[in-house]
Amino acid sequence: MAQAEAGRPGIDWAIVRAAAHRTVGTNWLEVGPALERLQAQYAAYVADSKALIAEFTGWTLPIAPENVEVADREAWVDANIGQFRRLFEALAPSLFPDPGPNAFNRVLAGAGVVALSVQVGLLLGFLSRRVLGQFDVAFFGAAADRRVLFVEPNIRRAIAVMRVNPDSFRLYLSLHETTHVAEFGAHPWLADYLIGLLRDYLGTLGGDPLASLAARLAGRSSGAAGAGPIGLFLSDEQRAIFDRLQAAMSLIEGYGDYVMHTLAPRRLADAAEIDRKFAERRRRRSPLEQLVFRITGLDLKLAQYAAGERFVSQIVELAGHDAAQLAWRDADSLPTMKEILEPPRWLERMGITAAGRSR
């Protein structure tokens, strides 16, 4: 069993991997020359997208090409286990209190670790069946480890279900993921800011995270519902950090969709058709998927896409794209969640008139 530190239980990553791999389902991916051609095709789409985004945003982007990888579901799982592992190792002192020398307590702690390991694995396996592409920011790792992953079995299934042109859809998807490459590449402070929020959150943890849950439930205001079930576990200090993180992610994801929807028509005659069918795909979830998304808080991520894109679109409509670009200037310029939901609040704070001129 993996150990976060001497005497303290941790996550068993072998169990996580086994549980996830048993959940991925049909997972066929061509290897050899066919995979090499596909890899080169995605690399070309990312390079093309990068040039389009640089011209559209005016951002100075790193010259070096990004690592572009075509993955199957198991490879996506293995890539994300690395991220989860770094995260859980940072969280371990608060998530896994030292059970002490008592043998019974250690047995209970071990059983809890196995159960949690299985749950993390099942969640990764579930996600591996839905995710199409991902920009791996490599939090708690080196910037050189960043990469763009395309989960080809899922992409092929989406193409078949939506009945869209394969080449068009792959470029369409590449635009969204490459926008994230541009966001972090042009603004090195962004990754540090997000890591800082996570460190701030870790600093609020102490003792038994579940010990005060009942008290929080009893005293929780109705506004806690905005964070879903996650909000039930947050103190006021943690909620403030969570709101800042959610606001940043809303801008990151929403701007990715805004750029995709704006630039795709410039290259793809069928962009509107893909827009419509892609939106239908996001909305179409089975009852089981809806339950899993709600329980885990994954529905918040989908809400981030919509809220963030609405924010960017309204700012552009009210004050122009140059005004929207100011949100990326520094951490203080990022919108809050209230401003994401009410864009004129952000314009007022930034001193920007509706005509796009700074006061």
N, C-alpha and C positions, 0 to 999 in steps of 0.2 A: 504493500500500500504506500502511495506517495506520502511524504512527510513535508509539511510546510516548514517545520523547524523541529528540533529534537524534543520529543515528548508530546508533540501536538499533532493531531490527525490532520490530514489534508484530503485533496481529491485524488481518487485512483483513476489516473488518466487512461490506463489500459481498459478499465471498465467503460469509461466514457466512449472511447474509440469503438469498442466492441458493440455497445448498445447503439451507437450512431450508425455504424456500418450495417447493422441488421435492419435498420429502419429506412435506408435510402431507396429500396425498391429497385426497379429496373434501371440499370446504370451502364448502358452500353456506350462506348466511345471508341471510334476508330483510332488505331495507332499506326505508326510508320509514316510513309509518304503522305497519306491523306491527312493525318494530324499535323504534319509539318506545313502542308499547304494552308490548312485552316489557321494555324498559328500565325503564319505570315499574313494571311488575310486580315485577321483581327489587329495585328500590329500596324498594318497599313491604315485601317479604319481609325485607330487611335491617333496615329500621326496626322491624318487628314483632319480629324476632329480637333486636335491640338492647334493646328494652324487656323482653323475657323474660329475657335474660341479666342485665341490670341488677338486676331483681327477684330472680333466683335467686342471684346472687353477692353482691349488696350493694355492688358496685363503683360508684363515681361515674364515669360515662362522659362524654366530651366531648359537648356539645350539638349541635355542627355536624354535619350529615349527611355521611357518607362519600361519596367518589366511587364510584359503582357503574356499571360498564360491561359491556355485553354484547359479546363479542368472537367473531370467528371464529378459526381456527387461525393464520392469517397475522398477525392483529392481536396475538394472544397472543405469537407469536414476536417481533414487533417490540417489544412491551413488555418482553420479557425480554432482548432484545439490549441494551437500555439498562442493565439490571442487570449483565449479563455484562461489558459494556464498562467500566463503572466498576470492577468487580472486577479485570479483567485489566489495566487501567491501573495499579491499585495493585500488582499482582503482577509487572508487566512487568520491572522491574530484575532480579528473580531468575529469572523464566521465560525471559527473552531476553537472555542475556549479549551484550555488545557484540562483534560478530565482528571488529572492527578494520578496518584498511584493506585487508587481503588480499582480492583480488577473488574467489578461489575460496571462501574462508570466507563471504563475503557472499552468493554464489550459493547455497551450502548453507543458510545461515540463511534466505534468502528462500524456498527450497523447503520448509523446515520450517514456516515461517509459513503458507504456502498449505495444507500438509497439515493443520496444526492448525486452521486456519480452517474447512476443510471438515468436520473431525471435530466441531467445536463446532456447526456448522450442522446436521449430520446428527443430533446429539444433541437439539438444540432441536426439529428437525422430528419426531423420534421422540416426544418428550415431548408435543408439541402434539396428537398423536393420542389421548393418554390423559387429560390433565388436564381436570378438570371445572370447578373453581373455584380461585381463588387470591387471597390477600390480599397485595398488593404493599406490602411494608414500606418500600420506597424507601431501602434502605441506601445510604449515601454521597450521599443526596439530601435534599430538604426534606421535613419531615413532611406538608406540604400536598400533596405528590405521591402520598401513599398512596392506594390504591384497591382495590376489590374487583372482580375480573374473573370473569365467567362465560363459559366457552367453549361457546356454545350448540350448535354442530354436534355436539360430543361428548356434551353433555347429552341432546340429542334421540336420539342413537344409543343411549345408555345406557338411556333411558326405553323405547325400542322393544325392546331386547334383554332388559331385565329385566321388561318388561310391568308397569310401575307407573304410578300416577296421575301425570300430568305436574305438576300444581299441588302435590301432596303432595311429590314428589321435589324440586322446586325450593325449597320452603320447608325441607325436610330439609337440603339442601345449603347453603342460606343460613345455617342455624344454625351449622354447622361454621365457615364462613368468617368469620361475624360474631363468633364467639367469639375468633378471632385479632384482629379489630379491637378487641374489648374488652380482650384481654390487653395489647396494646401501648398502647391509649388510656388505660387505667386505671393503667398502670404505666410511666411515661415512662422510667424507668431501664432497662427491659428492652432497648430498641433500643440504648442506649448500651453496655450490657453486652456484647451480641453483637458490636457493632462493635469494642469493646475487645478481645474475644477474637481477632477477625480481625486487628486491628493487632498484637497480641502474636504471632500466628502469623507475620505478615509479618516481624516483627523477628527471627525465628529463621532466616530464609532468608538464604543467602549463598553465593557461589561457584556451583558447578555442582550443582544438586539431584540429578542422577543419578550424580555422581562417587562418592558413598559408598553407593550402593544395594547393591552386591555385599557390602560389609562389613556392612551392616545385615541383609541376608538371611542371612548366615553367623551373625550373632550374635543374630538375632531370637528372642525367647522364644515359646513356644507361645501365650501370651496375645494375641499380635498378631493372631491370626485373627479376633478380635472386631470389628475394623474392616474386614474384607474386604481386597481388594487394596490399598485406600488405605493400610492399616497398614504395608505393606511399604516405603513411602516416608517414614515418619515416624520422626524421632528420638525419644528418650525425652521431651525437652521438648515437642516437637510433639504427641506422643501425649497428654500431660497436658492440653494445650490442646484437642485434639480431643475428649477424653473430657468436658470441661466443656461444650463446644459440643453434643455429642451428648446429654448429660443435659438441657440446657436445651431443645433441640429436642424431646426425648422428652416433656417436660412440656407444652410448647406444643402439640404435635400431639395428644398423648394427652388433654389436658384438652379440646381441641376436640371429640374424639370422645365423651368422657364427657358433655359438655354436650349434644351433639347427641342422644345416645342417651337422656339423661335428660329433656330438654325436648320432644323430638319427640312422644312419646306424649300430652303434654298438649294438643297441637293437632291431631294427626293420628291418625285411627282406624286407618290402615294403616301406622303407624310400624314395628310388629314385622315386617311383611312386607317393608318396605323395608330394615330392618336385615339381615334374612336374605339378601336378594338382593344387597344392596350388599357384604356380606361375601363372598359367593360370587364377585362380580365381581373383588374384590381378589385372591382366591386363584387365579382362572382366568387363567393367563398361558401364552402359547405358548412352546415351547422357545426360540425366538429372543428373545422378551421376557425370559425367565428369564436367558438368557446376557447380554443387554445390561444388565439390572438388576444382575447379579452383577459384571460387569466394571467398570461405572461406579460401583458402590457405592450405586445407587439402592434396592437392597433394604434398605439401612439405614433409609431413610425409612419404608418400610412397617413395618419392625420398631419404629421409633419410635412409630408410632400404637399398636401393640399393647402395647408395654412401658409407655408413658406412661399409657395408659388403665388398665392393670392396677394401676399404682402409685396413681393417683388413687382407683380403686375400692376398693383394699385400705385406703388411709388413711381413706376415708369409712366403710368397714365397721368398722374398728378404733377410730376416734376421732371420726368425724363430719365433715361437710362444712366446718365452721368450722376444723377442724384442717388440712384440705387447703388452705384458703385461705391459711394461713401460708406456704406455699411461694412465694407471690407477694410477700411483704413486702419483700424486698430480695435482692440477689445472694447474700449469705451464707446465705439461707434456701433457696435452690434445692437440690434433691437432687443428689447425685452419681450417677454411673452405677451404682455399687454399691448405693446407696440406692434407685435406681429399680428395681433387680432384687430388692432386699430391703427393702421399705418399713418394717419395724420398726426398721431401722438409723436411718432418718431421724427417726422418732418419738422414738427414744432421744436422738439428737443435739439435737433441738428441745425436749427436756424435756416431752414430751406423753405422758400415760398412755393406755392402751387405752380408758379410759372417756371420753377427750376432755378431761380436765382438765389444765392445765399444772401441772407440779410446782414 
